[in-house]
Amino acid sequence: MAAKHRDRFEIARSNFLRAVMRLQDVLQVDESDIVRDSLIQRFEFSYELAWKCLFYWLRDQGETVPEMVRPVIQAAFRAGIIDDPQTWERIKDNRDETSHTYNEGKAVEVAAFVRAHAISAFESLADRLRTL
């Protein structure tokens, strides 16, 4: 396999692990409008880095998955790198909603989703990626 996929994976993994730590940091702060905005931005960064990292890992493993979120999530599930593709689909959907418009009610909903579901999915992925 081309070294470029391994190199890109290593960079994406490092960036993803840092992004998750930054997201964990903001989750420790009492929520306010500013903290919520920061949480959502860090959630978006973490998500983008997560699926790119998965893409490069899959390519490094010889998968011919297209560089598109849904096929990457499905292939990562089949490979045993993520446990719950439905949660990852919800992560994708929430990220899509927050990146295109700002709605206070949706921001509150997404922040609650990150606290309840997304952070554990990111942490689980981070744990797996540390061993690859």
Sequence and secondary structure as in RCSB ss.txt:
>XXXX:A:sequence
MAAKHRDRFEIARSNFLRAVMRLQDVLQVDESDIVRDSLIQRFEFSYELAWKCLFYWLRDQGETVPEMVRPVIQA
AFRAGIIDDPQTWERIKDNRDETSHTYNEGKAVEVAAFVRAHAISAFESLADRLRTL
>XXXX:A:secstr
  HHHHHHHHHHHHHHHHHHHHHHHHHTS   HHHHHHHHHHHHHHHHHHHHHHHHHHHHTT    SSHHHHHHH
HHHTTS S HHHHHHHHHHHHHHHH   HHHHHHHHHHIIIIIHHHHHHHHHHHHT 
